[in-house]
């Protein structure tokens, strides 16, 4: 007899993926950490509303996404970091050949509309099905497929990639977004 894991225990397993998703939305590590913390607090206090047997990860990502958009609406009058100056100063890039490709990817990814970035992260990097991503975003499956496809094409254009170009990027999530293969 197989017992499903307690959602309280399983919640911790999703923290790295939640942080990656939050970072893709917020593009600021401090804000991403705040989003994840707020999401965990909301999820923990509402665990009684989670339906066991359903997808806990999708439920958490929906809470995170809604928290981000609520925060975004509240902060419209605040000064942001649109150029990523603060974010760049806070992180150390790897010192190897993949650095340039990763920088090119980040620059290209930042130029995509928020909805396309979100779709790529959910479907490409996080490995959610189109159906799960559509449910989390509150739109049709075809809309997610379209956003993902347009985003991949635009990324390829911005990075000047052809189908036969070899990518040497530094992380599995980036490769998953560009190549349509789930991250390992």
N, C-alpha and C positions, 0 to 999 in steps of 0.2 A: 504494500500500500504506500503510495507516494504522497507525502505531505507537502503542500506549497509553503514557501518560506513566509514567515511573518512579515507583513508590510513594514513594520517598524524596523526590523532587522534589514530588510531588503533596501530600504531607503538609502542607506549608507553606500550600497553598491553603485548607485547611480550618481553620486556626487561628482566624479570626474567628468562624466558626459554632460551633466547639468552645467558645470563650470565652463566647459568648451562651448556649449550652446549659448550660455549667457555672454561669454566673451565675444562670440560672433555677432550677437545682437548689439551689445553695448560698446564694443571696441575699446574698452577700458577695463583693466584688470580689477581695479578697486570697485568699480560699479558692478562688474560681473560677480565679484565675491559678495557684494551686498545683495544682488539679485538672488544668488543661490541661497544665502542665509534667509532672506525673506521668504523664499519658496519653501524651504525646509520648515520654517516656523508655521507657515500657512498649511502645509501638507500635514504636519504633525498634529496641529490643532483641529484638522478636519479629517483625520484618518477614518472616523466613523462614517464619512460620506463616500469613502473609496469602496468600490464593489470588488470583493475578493474574486479572483479568477479572471479579472480584466487586466489590462496592461498598465502596471504601476508606472513604468517609465513614461509612457505616453501621458498619463495623468499628471505626473510631475512636470513634464515639459510643457503641458498646457498651462499649468499654474505659473510656471516660470515665464512663459510667453505673455500671459495676461498681466503678470506683475511688471514686466518690462514695459508694455504699452501703457499701463497706468502710470508708471513712473515717468515715462517719456512725455505724456500729456501734462503732467504736473511741472516738468522742468523746462517747458518751452521758453520761459523767460530767463532761464539761467544760462551762464556762459559755459559752453561745452568745450570739447577738445576735437573739433572736426578734422584738424590736420594730423592728429595723432602725435603731437609733439611730446605731451606728457607720457603717453603710452610708450613711445620709442625710447624715452629717457629711462623708463623703469625696467626695461628688459635688455638682456644681453643676447645678441644673435650668435648662432654657431659660427665658428671661424673655419669654414670649409667651402667647397665649390657650390654646395646647394644654397648658400646664403643669397646669392644674386637671384636665383630662380624663386626662392621663397619670398624675397622682397618684391620681385615682379608680380608674383601671385597675390601678395597682400595688397599691393597697389591696385591691381586689376579687380580683386575681390571688393575692395572699398568703393570702387566706382559703380558697382552693381546696385540697383534699387534694393531697399531693405527687404521687400517681399521675395526677391530672387535670391538674396543671400540666405534668408531664412529657409527657403525651400532646398537650396543646395546643402546646407548644413544638416537639415533633418533627414533628407533622402540620401545624400552622398556620404557625408562624414559620419552621421549617427546611425545610418542603416535602417531607418524607419521605412516601412512600406509607403507607397503613395497614399494608400487609404488611411493609414495612421497619421501621416503628415497632414492630409487634407482635414481630418477630424480635428487635429490640434490647432490648425489655422482657421478652422471654421469656413472652409470653402470646398468646392467640388474637387474630386480627384483629378479631373481634366485640367483644372486650374493649376494644381500643384505640378502635374506633368509638364504643362506649358511653361510655367515659371522656371522649372528645373532645366528644361531643354533650352529655353532662351538664355538663361544664365550661363550654361555651359558653352553655348555658341559664342556669347559675348566675351566670356573669359578667354576662349581660344583666340578670338580676334584681338583683344587687348594685349594678349601675351605673344601675338604673332606666331601662333602654333598651327602647323598643318597636321593632318592625321598621322603622318609617319614620323613626326618629331618625337624624339625621346625626351621624357621629362625626368629630371634629376632633382626632385624636391625632397625636402628633409623630413617630412612627417607623413604618416599614413592617412591622416584626416584630409590633408591637402590633396594627396593623390586620389583619395576616394571621391572627392568633390569633382575633380577634373576628369577622371577616367571612368566614372560610373560604377566602380567596384566598391563595395562596402569596406570600411576601415576594419583592419584586423583587431 
